[in-house]
Amino acid sequence: MLSRIAANITPSATVAITAKIAECRRSGIDVIGLNIGEPDFNTPANIGEAAKSAIDSGFTRYTAVSGILEIRKAIAEKLRMDNGLDYSPEQISVGTGAKQSLINGIQALCGEGDEVIIPTPCWVSYIEMVKMAGATPVLVQTYESERFALNLENVKKAITDKTKCVLINTPNNPTGAVYNKEVLRSLGELAVKHDFYVISDEIYEKLIYENKRHVSIASLSEAIKEKSLVINGFSKAYAMTGWRIGYVAGATEIVKAINSIQSHTTSNVNSISQMAAIEALRGSQDSIDNMIQTFDERRKFLFQRLNQIEGVQCAPADGAFYLMPNVSSYYGKSFKGTVIGNSVDMTEFILDQAKVAVVPGDAFQSPENIRVAYSNGIELISEGIDRLEKVLKLLK
Ligand SMILES: Cc1ncc(COP(=O)(O)O)c(C=O)c1O
């Protein structure tokens, strides 16, 4: 019944866990959510006000597929100021979340017979998006012992004459790794030399700590920029997950193709979100600073607490709002006759016994780990980790 592509898609493991949590909550069980991939902050008020004005002034019709000129100008200003990137409004396409901009970019560049290199652990949707484009994902490992930094040797070994793209994400979901300038430059030089593209997902750009600086690979040379697609959005930096707005910037020809694809799927991003996003970019940035400070306090606290738990090791992470503790020392142990064989068993055990939701590392191709998000208040994080520590002691 199903098409070959549909039959080949794996449903997101994060969706499965969300359903199980909802079931617990419906039955009145108090679950602490350390699984959540969105900021627990409200969208700043000035952004909401801009949306209200858009409605009140009747700005509620179709717009250009790529987004109105004003938002593409505002994004171009942002890319210039924050990232040292010079893109014209024609080289920018606004999509329904970074998610749509990503799949548009992948579909514009990749198809049957192409290989896309994806460093793992990786975000849940990359592999499936590449498969949806008919291309083949080629997974290359990064290592916990190297704080999940991009491992160039592994990338080099994976390059073939079919390599069309490398898909990177810095700061990274799920590892929190922030790629440094040198490694990005080397990757960019490989792209130029071997004639492949780099799709660079920079959605967590603003959520960065320890005085680290986000570097966009496209800013490292004109030649690298030609081979790059920069993806970014508003969901994480401005707590705008529900507004569904993101963007891609790249070479004119590719962005034209992206606009054609989008013109036959969703057309434009809703007009109200576009007005809100202009205010996000041009209005006060104070709320971002407050949010980063809060995330940073939680990050330090969570890192320390996780590493205090017997049998748990957690690599430091400088970005996003996730940590990836290694819990594999518990694999093979059991509770009431049920053996914990992998990260999915572990996640279910933690949910059942501790009433704490985390995400199995298997969802990110990282079987030894679980992903713990600090997008929740510090009291709840603290309570969640206390509960986690307690139930791990039950495993024998
Ligand atoms: C790495 C990564 N890229 C892209 C997205 C999608 O973001 P958006 O809400 O803009 O579609 C997410 C959301 O979780 C993400 O974690």
The ligand as an ORCA input file, in Angstrom:
! r2SCAN-3c Opt
* xyz 0 1
  C      18.976     20.407     15.404
  C      17.626     20.923     15.083
  N      17.405     21.430     13.861
  C      16.205     21.900     13.498
  C      15.153     21.882     14.383
  C      13.804     22.385     13.898
  O      13.507     23.621     14.376
  P      12.206     24.425     13.899
  O      11.308     24.493     15.072
  O      12.716     25.771     13.483
  O      11.603     23.682     12.770
  C      15.325     21.367     15.665
  C      14.189     21.297     16.602
  O      14.170     20.566     17.563
  C      16.601     20.882     16.033
  O      16.825     20.392     17.247
*
